[in-house]
Amino acid sequence: MIAKISNDFIINTDEIRFILSCKSNSAKEIASNAKKNNALINATKGKGTKSIIVLKTNEVISSDYNPDTLYNKCSMTVNSNINDK
């Protein structure tokens, strides 16, 4: 299943471990560590970061979408696949 997580960025939703608001201290620390380890992917295209997505591979993606928006996009993808079966 795939979902659009930012302008021009699409991700396999099965690879998502969790999504955090970038305002939390945990998210800031995770993003900082990912940047140090060259594991941060900036998907904001110059816009402000509103959330970060942590993948099962421990890579981190910064997105300009709100966490609720990302959740809804991922949920719609999962629900549409269930309804298609």
One Martini backbone bead per residue (centre of mass of N, CA, C, O) as a GRO file, in nm:
protein
   85
    1MET     BB    1   0.097   0.036   0.020
    2ILE     BB    2   0.024   0.373  -0.066
    3ALA     BB    3   0.136   0.719   0.012
    4LYS     BB    4   0.107   1.056   0.039
    5ILE     BB    5   0.351   1.269   0.229
    6SER     BB    6   0.409   1.471  -0.009
    7ASN     BB    7   0.531   1.648  -0.238
    8ASP     BB    8   0.640   1.395  -0.449
    9PHE     BB    9   0.577   1.178  -0.207
   10ILE     BB   10   0.601   0.822  -0.181
   11ILE     BB   11   0.484   0.548   0.033
   12ASN     BB   12   0.520   0.260   0.207
   13THR     BB   13   0.312   0.179   0.470
   14ASP     BB   14   0.462  -0.086   0.573
   15GLU     BB   15   0.732   0.094   0.666
   16ILE     BB   16   0.588   0.216   0.905
   17ARG     BB   17   0.625   0.282   1.243
   18PHE     BB   18   0.599   0.612   1.285
   19ILE     BB   19   0.429   0.923   1.386
   20LEU     BB   20   0.536   1.267   1.438
   21SER     BB   21   0.551   1.551   1.584
   22CYS     BB   22   0.787   1.809   1.561
   23LYS     BB   23   0.732   1.936   1.858
   24SER     BB   24   0.858   1.713   1.988
   25ASN     BB   25   1.135   1.605   2.150
   26SER     BB   26   1.158   1.328   2.021
   27ALA     BB   27   1.157   1.422   1.725
   28LYS     BB   28   1.405   1.604   1.740
   29GLU     BB   29   1.602   1.378   1.823
   30ILE     BB   30   1.555   1.187   1.587
   31ALA     BB   31   1.630   1.387   1.361
   32SER     BB   32   1.915   1.452   1.459
   33ASN     BB   33   2.027   1.162   1.447
   34ALA     BB   34   1.963   1.114   1.148
   35LYS     BB   35   2.141   1.341   1.037
   36LYS     BB   36   2.412   1.232   1.150
   37ASN     BB   37   2.345   0.937   0.990
   38ASN     BB   38   2.218   0.983   0.706
   39ALA     BB   39   1.869   0.927   0.767
   40LEU     BB   40   1.754   1.194   0.638
   41ILE     BB   41   1.447   1.286   0.476
   42ASN     BB   42   1.352   1.561   0.279
   43ALA     BB   43   0.989   1.627   0.203
   44THR     BB   44   0.924   1.958   0.198
   45LYS     BB   45   1.035   2.156  -0.021
   46GLY     BB   46   1.092   2.416   0.194
   47LYS     BB   47   0.906   2.358   0.401
   48GLY     BB   48   0.770   2.305   0.689
   49THR     BB   49   0.793   2.099   0.954
   50LYS     BB   50   0.530   1.875   1.099
   51SER     BB   51   0.663   1.585   1.047
   52ILE     BB   52   0.762   1.247   1.131
   53ILE     BB   53   0.897   0.951   0.977
   54VAL     BB   54   0.937   0.619   1.085
   55LEU     BB   55   1.109   0.354   0.984
   56LYS     BB   56   1.203   0.021   0.995
   57THR     BB   57   1.506   0.124   0.897
   58ASN     BB   58   1.550   0.413   1.058
   59GLU     BB   59   1.442   0.606   0.881
   60VAL     BB   60   1.382   0.962   0.816
   61ILE     BB   61   1.091   1.167   0.752
   62SER     BB   62   1.015   1.481   0.642
   63SER     BB   63   0.705   1.669   0.672
   64ASP     BB   64   0.439   1.906   0.567
   65TYR     BB   65   0.249   1.728   0.716
   66ASN     BB   66   0.030   1.638   0.926
   67PRO     BB   67  -0.022   1.369   1.120
   68ASP     BB   68  -0.328   1.340   1.060
   69THR     BB   69  -0.302   1.339   0.754
   70LEU     BB   70  -0.123   1.090   0.734
   71TYR     BB   71  -0.311   0.897   0.873
   72ASN     BB   72  -0.546   0.927   0.674
   73LYS     BB   73  -0.392   0.835   0.423
   74CYS     BB   74  -0.318   0.554   0.534
   75SER     BB   75  -0.608   0.461   0.602
   76MET     BB   76  -0.729   0.483   0.319
   77THR     BB   77  -0.544   0.273   0.193
   78VAL     BB   78  -0.622   0.034   0.370
   79ASN     BB   79  -0.934   0.046   0.333
   80SER     BB   80  -0.938   0.017   0.021
   81ASN     BB   81  -0.805  -0.267   0.019
   82ILE     BB   82  -1.021  -0.411   0.184
   83ASN     BB   83  -1.267  -0.337  -0.006
   84ASP     BB   84  -1.143  -0.483  -0.270
   85LYS     BB   85  -1.173  -0.796  -0.155
   0.00000   0.00000   0.00000
